[in-house]
Amino acid sequence: MMFERYSFVAITTLDLYRARSFWVDALGFPVTEEKAGHFFIVDVGGLRLCVDLADNEIHKVGGSDPVIGLKVQSVSEALRLLAARGIQSESTSETGGRGNYATIRDPDGRAVIITESD
């Protein structure tokens, strides 16, 4: 097999400080690597998420960045904890074909789905 496993997933931000506050301070993910003023990598439940500052070359805001889904045991409890940290969801918990979910936004407006299902 040519590829062993993923190495990382990268997203782009216009404001590294606000992005770090969201991913590290508000959501509580640990930083595993960082180059101040350029990028940081957090461990998002086993996913290496690299948050890069926009450079208008490889890292462009408004491109095809992914939607990020985070699994929780209880969407309502996660929303309560996030609200206590200053993060509001776009709506209350919704029920879809695969269970409850809600959407929050990172500082760049990227959707982060909080879900009870994989």
Solvent accessible surface area in square Angstrom, and as a share of the most:
residue,aa,sasa,rsa
1,M,220,0.98
2,M,163,0.73
3,F,150,0.63
4,E,163,0.73
5,R,183,0.67
6,Y,97,0.37
7,S,62,0.40
8,F,105,0.44
9,V,50,0.29
10,A,35,0.27
11,I,1,0.01
12,T,6,0.04
13,T,0,0.00
14,L,124,0.61
15,D,51,0.26
16,L,27,0.14
17,Y,174,0.66
18,R,124,0.45
19,A,3,0.02
20,R,77,0.28
21,S,34,0.22
22,F,14,0.06
23,W,1,0.00
24,V,28,0.16
25,D,101,0.52
26,A,13,0.10
27,L,24,0.12
28,G,50,0.48
29,F,39,0.16
30,P,79,0.50
31,V,46,0.27
32,T,80,0.47
33,E,80,0.36
34,E,81,0.36
35,K,111,0.47
36,A,87,0.68
37,G,47,0.46
38,H,101,0.45
39,F,43,0.18
40,F,1,0.00
41,I,9,0.04
42,V,0,0.00
43,D,51,0.26
44,V,9,0.05
45,G,82,0.79
46,G,56,0.54
47,L,50,0.25
48,R,83,0.30
49,L,0,0.00
50,C,12,0.07
51,V,1,0.00
52,D,14,0.07
53,L,62,0.31
54,A,26,0.20
55,D,68,0.35
56,N,119,0.61
57,E,135,0.60
58,I,149,0.75
59,H,45,0.20
60,K,109,0.46
61,V,54,0.31
62,G,77,0.74
63,G,52,0.50
64,S,117,0.75
65,D,47,0.25
66,P,53,0.34
67,V,98,0.56
68,I,11,0.06
69,G,52,0.50
70,L,24,0.12
71,K,118,0.50
72,V,36,0.21
73,Q,180,0.80
74,S,40,0.26
75,V,1,0.00
76,S,76,0.49
77,E,73,0.33
78,A,15,0.11
79,L,26,0.13
80,R,141,0.52
81,L,85,0.42
82,L,15,0.07
83,A,44,0.34
84,A,85,0.66
85,R,131,0.48
86,G,61,0.59
87,I,20,0.10
88,Q,127,0.56
89,S,34,0.22
90,E,99,0.45
91,S,49,0.31
92,T,111,0.64
93,S,44,0.29
94,E,78,0.35
95,T,111,0.65
96,G,32,0.31
97,G,92,0.88
98,R,168,0.61
99,G,29,0.28
100,N,50,0.26
101,Y,72,0.27
102,A,0,0.00
103,T,22,0.13
104,I,1,0.00
105,R,112,0.41
106,D,7,0.04
107,P,32,0.20
108,D,42,0.22
109,G,37,0.36
110,R,27,0.10
111,A,15,0.11
112,V,0,0.00
113,I,46,0.23
114,I,4,0.02
115,T,23,0.14
116,E,53,0.24
117,S,27,0.17
118,D,122,0.63
